[in-house]
């Protein structure tokens, strides 16, 4: 076809090829789901028998998860798995969106907790296949986010401290990979620290069961500042860095008492100066960073030092531990990925438990995307913080056509696909994985 003479307006469109596969890279995700035996795991752990829409939960969870992996943010986006030959590259029967909506509404609080347990069991299996930290130090970042909704008919949605109508889930992410290790949906009116103690206990138990045998360090912002939480971390033998509110009377007084000679300069932004120091606050190590602008014009707006402080029991010099705590900001990348790349940009149901189950499916999807690109490979082809959108574009959103070549089903993909070699390597790696029960 001559591109010059063939006008784009003369192209005819026909949706009639039953062998075309939308998102052919779902073959990778489906292969990993088979090795992790997720369908059987859900069937054995999520007990919805007797409830309307509760039968065969495994294939319904996989339908939701794979739709989210493909970029779906609504329940009816699952129809993308039912077009052309897409279902042929998946290891399960895809369920209709109407069936999936009924399924989600069949969940109660207890059933959501069962699905949470599935996420934990899947984590254990993936880590046993090489994705886990093993004896190395595991750094976990805990934070909360706001999932905004429109309309007042969403059960549990409310206005919180941000004055935004929505839900207020809490989640924990692994700092070096972006995996979401634990997540829980909360009502929009919940304060940041609500339920943190129990959440931390469940989280540590989960990662220990999954095979994390080395040191665990958790990082929190000031919204989670709590003596009870610090006590819980000590009992669980978990190190921590926990930001405090410097406008509170106690920390402010301790910071003011730090002598000038105790402050040490550290590298910071080009237009700003920063110093760190430490003191003891209520028997705990308090590290303080103070910053100010150096540009003469900007400095007129903020002429004084601004202070940021955190409590910690992490061993190390002041500047090193401060830099370590500042890396807590990577949790925002995990949150963004969970929203933009794994289904939480939209909360689809009016039922709170249904939305809680959706959150767990989004967590599974987020982790499957990352494991698809890295599991079984000691030197992964992507940086550990590559967002899900990148993996989706390069490996998953791949057009293809299923053909029969001498009795062998073959998935034909575009010539000169830039990441074809990577796709083949990942498929070989995933097919070489051995299922790890337990």
DOLODO-548623 format. One record per residue (C-alpha): residue in one letter; x, y, z. Coordinates in steps of 0.1 Angstrom, whole numbers, plus 5000, padded with zeros to 4 digits. Layout:
# residues N
aXYZ/...
This chain:
# residues 438
x500050005000/x501450344990/x501150565021/x501350885000/x498550804977/x496350635003/x494450905021/x493650845058/x490050935052/x489650645028/x490450375054/x487450155062/x487050025097/x485449685105/x485249515139/x485049165127/x488248975134/x487648715161/x491348625163/x492648965172/x493848995208/x493549325227/x496349355253/x498149035242/x500649085269/x498048965293/x499548625283/x502448715307/x500148805336/x497948505331/x501048275330/x502148425364/x498648385378/x498748015369/x502147975386/x500848145417/x497647935415/x495548245423/x492248105411/x492447795434/x493748015462/x490648245460/x488247955457/x489647795489/x489948115510/x487048335499/x483848155511/x480848315495/x478748005489/x475048075495/x475348445487/x473948585454/x476848615430/x479248425453/x479948115432/x483348055416/x485048355432/x488448265417/x487648335381/x485648645391/x488648795410/x490948705381/x488548875357/x488549195378/x492349185383/x493249125347/x490849405336/x492649635360/x496049525347/x494849615312/x493949965324/x490349925335/x489050155362/x485350055360/x483649725364/x482249735328/x485849765315/x486149395320/x484449365286/x487949435271/x488849075281/x485948935261/x486649085227/x488248905197/x490648635208/x491648805241/x490048535263/x492148265245/x495348405261/x493848395296/x493848085318/x490348135331/x486748205318/x486148575318/x482948685336/x480548945324/x480649295340/x477049255354/x478148925371/x481249095385/x479149375399/x476849135417/x479948945429/x481449255445/x478249345462/x478048995478/x481049085500/x480749155537/x483449285560/x484548925568/x484748825531/x486849125524/x489249005551/x489348665534/x490348845502/x493049035521/x494348695532/x494548595496/x496748895489/x499048785517/x499148425505/x499948545470/x502748765483/x504248465501/x504148255470/x505748525448/x508448595474/x509248225476/x509848235438/x512548495442/x510648825445/x511148865483/x513849035503/x514948725520/x517548815547/x518049165534/x516649465551/x513049535543/x511949905542/x508249965544/x506550295539/x503050355554/x500750625542/x497150705535/x495450865505/x492151005494/x490150835467/x487851105456/x484251015445/x481451215429/x477951205444/x476751135479/x475450775474/x478750605479/x478450425512/x481150535536/x482350825515/x482651145535/x484551475538/x487851435557/x490551675566/x491251755529/x487651875524/x487351625496/x484451375494/x485851025492/x487350725509/x490550725530/x492450395526/x495650315544/x498450125527/x501949995531/x504449975502/x507849815498/x510250095492/x512549925467/x509949765444/x506649955449/x504749635458/x501749705480/x502149475510/x498949555528/x495949795522/x492649855539/x489750065528/x488550325554/x485650565555/x486350915542/x485951065577/x488650845592/x491551035606/x495050945593/x496150735622/x492950535627/x493550165630/x497350205625/x498249975654/x496249685642/x497249745606/x500949735616/x500549415635/x498849245606/x501449385581/x504449255601/x502848915606/x502148905568/x505748985557/x507248755582/x505048465570/x505948555534/x509648505542/x511148845553/x513648725578/x515949025579/x515649365597/x512349555590/x512249935591/x509050125588/x508750495578/x505750715588/x504751075583/x503551295611/x499951195606/x500750855622/x502650995652/x501650785681/x503350655712/x501150345711/x502350275676/x506050315686/x505450075715/x503849825691/x506849855668/x509249795697/x507349485707/x507449355671/x511249425669/x510749665640/x512849975635/x511150305626/x511350665616/x508250865625/x507751235617/x506451455645/x504551785643/x507052055651/x504352305660/x503452095690/x504652245723/x506851945733/x508851905701/x509152275695/x510652325730/x513152035724/x514152185690/x514652535705/x516952395731/x519452255704/x522652465706/x523752645674/x527052455673/x525152125671/x523752205636/x525652055606/x525252155570/x523851895545/x523451905507/x519952025497/x518252205469/x520352445448/x518352745460/x518152645497/x520252575527/x519752295552/x521152175584/x520551875607/x520951805644/x519551575670/x518451565706/x516551345730/x512751385733/x510951185759/x513750925759/x513750885722/x516151005695/x514751315677/x516451415644/x515651765632/x516251915598/x515952295593/x515752455559/x515552805544/x515852965510/x519053135499/x517853335470/x517653695482/x514253765467/x512653435478/x514253465512/x512253775519/x509153555519/x510553295542/x513453455561/x513353205591/x514352845594/x511652585589/x511952275610/x511151915602/x511651645628/x511251265633/x511651015660/x513750705652/x515650415666/x517550355634/x521350335639/x523450575619/x524850925619/x522351215618/x522751315582/x522550955569/x519450875589/x517851205578/x518451125541/x516950775547/x513850915562/x513351165534/x513150865510/x509750795526/x508451015497/x508650715473/x505350595489/x503750875469/x504850695437/x503250375449/x500050555457/x500050725423/x500650385406/x497850225425/x495450495414/x496650565378/x498050225370/x495949975390/x492350075393/x491950305423/x491550625403/x487850535404/x485850365432/x483250185412/x480450075436/x477950235460/x478549955485/x481450005510/x482449635512/x482349605474/x484749895472/x486949735498/x487049415477/x487849625446/x490849775465/x492249425472/x491849335435/x493749665427/x496549565450/x496749215434/x496849385399/x499549635410/x501749355424/x501149125394/x502249405370/x505549445389/x506149075394/x505449015357/x508349245348/x510849135376/x510048795392/x512648525386/x515148775373/x518048865395/x518749165373/x515449295362/x515149485329/x513349775345/x514250005374/x512449895405/x510350215406/x509250205370/x505550285370/x502850035359/x502050255329/x505450185315/x505149805319/x501649815305/x502750005274/x505749785267/x504649445277/x500849425282/x499149665257/x500549455228/x498249395198/x498349045184/x496548785164/x496148415172/x496848185143/x497247815139/x500547715125/x500747345117/x498647265148/x500447515171/x498647815183/x500848115177/x500348475189/x501548705161/x502649045173/x503749355153/x507049345135/x509749565150/x508049585184/x510749775204/x510449555234/x509949215217/x513149065231/x512149175266/x508749015261/x510248685251/x512648685281/x509848755305/x507648485290/x510448225293/x511148325329/x507548305339/x507047965323/x510147835340/x508747925375/x507547635396/x504347665416/x505047715453/x502147595474/x501547715509/
